[in-house]
Amino acid sequence: MQIPPLHYTIKPCDPHAHLYSVTLTIMPPSLTGHILSLPSWIPGSYMIRDFAKNIVELQASFQQKPIAAKKIDKQTWQLEPTNGSITIQYLVYAWDLSVRSAHLDQTHAYFNGTSVFLKVSGQEEKPCLVTIENADIPEAKEWKVGTSLPCSGAEQYGFGQYKADNYDDLIDHPVEIANFDRVSFTANGIPHDFILTGLHHADLPRLAKDLTRICEHQINLFGTPAPFQRYVFITWAVGNGYGGLEHRASTSLICNRSDLPNKNEQDIISEGYKTFLGLCSHEYFHSWNVKRIQPDIPYDLSKENHTPLLWAFEGITSYYDDLTLVRTGLITKQEYLELIGKTITRIVRNPGRFKQSAAESSFDTWTKFYKQDENAINAIVSYYSKGAIIALGLDLLLRHLSDGKINLDQVMVLLWQQHGIPQQPVKENTIQDLCKTLLKQLPNTSQDTISQLNLYLENSIYGTTDIDLENLLAPLGVSLNFRESTDINDIGGSEKRPVHNRVDLGITYTTDSKNGVLINRVINGSCSHTAGISAGDQLISLDNIKITSSNLESLLKQYCPGDNVLLHAFRQDVLLQFNIILKAPNTDTAYLSISDENKLTKWLN
Ligand code: ZN
């Protein structure tokens, strides 16, 4: 066998100190000295994370003698020139409890290549060999390897040698090492593994059965063959957690163990399981939309890369994640409409939607969406939720303008065929152009039809006014309704009778026994905003009665909209008093109801 020019060996060398050891052998010599670096972000999660800060020690050697490795910026090393192969050894600290970096202790080892594998400048396109070794602790005796990296000598799920085509490939296959549980299934003939680490009582055969439906539906939507030879769901069940990250042939997921179906539930689908299946569906859809249908950005992992298109890559994916669940019969139409109602509610409760467009939200994700502060609700809009609603509106509008002949599925298939398969990056106007191309293929499409489409796309993507969903949903037999919230936990989606004379302070807050009520956010336009209450204020009393960690909502029930109340609060260590004229809740809680089942079926089947 020819020796690949780059060979990485990784070992969870000290699980108690959360340290991996990595050895990298670089075969080609460099007469100017190799330059090594670690990415500062991981694709799919648009925030600078500076993974190189976790490299604890780095040494380079040539013919068993140390050579200089000079650090030239926060994530880059310049090595001394040599005329032969060299070896670099380093330790990586791994204690990030998320799908975005690396984690290691005596219960499992998890890593993304972006956290552990140094890039060698100029050698990015070269194939790599990766040797994965086991930890030398008694707990690791039963550990196995779960990854979509292809084996190159190692047995499936075993330690040993794996391979990657190039650096991009190397960092796009996360690895889970543990005594995990596994269920395997095929979708359109492609082998899939669902591997599960952590304490759980999950019904794995049911997960396999339900995921098969999701995977087959999406493969068929874009058209066979699927763009991977094998796919792995790497899942980590915890007490309280949620997250996922997409990769080219796998996904890393973190979920509440209570969200997984247990053997006693049979065919009942809990709210938690709905959320989990939605997450699986979302990340799987990304295998096409963003992993292969990609935005026109350089993917320079040393710094931020801006695109106005995350509304499409995250929003369209968010639209299809739950749509897949209803189309495959995993949830009912009514349950699906509830999920849309909740998404609309989330957007409509955000005054920030009038300040930032979906395109701006995409562009500024690095500093705004991923770094949200107390004012985010007033200043930004989520390209996930708004993007999902743009996609919903676009799907409905295309159906309307084409008399049911064209829908968003066809746009996605064209995107796949013209941009995914041939790896042609998506430009800012690509999706708009594809929609128009499809419509113009119909004999009856007039200039007025194209103008209506243009207007919708311009307003929804670049504008900050609300999308007229009511008129878009009506022809599909669905009516959109708004009501007041009934309590602070009301997240919308379903019809509820309003609470008579309810008042709403227009704040969100946390409670604990030490601080009582601590304000997180004040919504602009609310009565609290008008009175001058701020994030960080600690509420003390309402009309001179002490506010505790549990009584604020019951105290407010004594009042009606229009009442004048006196509120005391500490801002840092200064006592302030506020006169508030209480307001009724806004009618910002959305729910959808079915007015014509037959028309609805055309959309959701
Ligand atoms: Zn996503």
Residues whose N, C-alpha, C, O or C-beta is under 5 A from the ligand:
A	BS01	ZN	E314
